[in-house]
């Protein structure tokens, strides 16, 4: 650690098996077998579930360990969808889950795992969820394998967002909640750039800042450790380099690590993006703490008020949030500058803000709240309150303690 931080730390982390490389989806069957399982239910969304470029490798990789495909997940991440998934798992006699796609599919797979582990029926679980906002996890959960196709960054996580509405038939009031437990950490994650490449470029770019900010926040979070410093710094540099090259805004004949890969090649650039994406997530979600914090709290507030997609929220807000943090505290600006390759700047804080904005702009993502459909300036005070009350704010940099007025000024600057 640096500066005024205590150099002592405790790092409790049970990592999934991490498999990274083009074509590694072919190993799915053996990975499921290694977990001691025979039949896997694939959990995915309707679009991915009908995309042959994704599903053919997944089916081939699982082989005779494929029990069935449940292609019903949606961005709303409904409790009722998890219940339907549980019933599909039981009907297929599956003993493992393979989540394929973005964060929604992984979150629903975690919800299915929580329901599968429970002794209670879904109706009783729904009552507990409505009362507390938390879906309880009890007993042994079925092993979960994650196969991401977007860059949102839910893969190495023990938490899942779950919602419920009265029209689903399980709750009487609308619930925006979560399930959180170490048992929900995937047992294996397969990072295959061939599958990421099937995602439309606009969708992949839209998710990128969400994943990228996992590394940014990990460095300034109060819960940072030297272990996560190392992985986040390396991951941020690699991911930034890869994203700029993938977007056509950078890249040299030879990559910065001396590997000899031509970073002007979009395939090679995407390989770098995926490698960095893996690294920035390592260790961010641990049994007793997380490193995601202020930017994610802003994202949650904007989603609550406007239903804003999280990659979009991060794209708009992160430069403004970083500037705001650096005005209030050190925010480990020197470490961030080094990670982003701008440590030779006279003003490291300004250089960090500019470096992150450069990635956002290269990806063609929105830079102002007013440019995002469905936003309303009059609702910004409501967003500010939600941000301050968000539990992730507790992970902010040491000494950072903003009030709603300060948060509203950040939102207004982003407008």
Buried (B, 14 or more C-beta within 10 A) or exposed (E): BEEEBEEEBEEEBEEBEBBBBBEBBBBBBEBBBEBEBBBBBBBBBEBBBEBEEBBEBBBEBBEEBBBBBBBBBEBBBBBBBBBBBBBBBEEBEBBBBBBBBBBBBBBBBBBBBBBBBBEEEBEEBBBBBBEEEBBBBEEEBBBBBBBBBBBBBBBBBBBBBBBBBEEBEBBEEEBBBBBBBBBBBBBBBBBBBBBBBBBEEEBBBBBBBBBBBBBBBBBBBBBBBEEBBEBBBBBBBBBBBBBBBBBEEBBEEEBEEEEEBBBEEBEBBBBBBBBBBBBBBBBBBBEEBBBBBBBBBBBBBBBBBBEBBBBBBBBBBBBBBBBBBBEBBBBBBBBBBBBBBBBEBEEBBBBBBBBBBBBBBBBEBBEEBEEBEEBEEEBBBBBBBBBBEBEBBEBBBBEBEBEBEBBBBBBBBBB
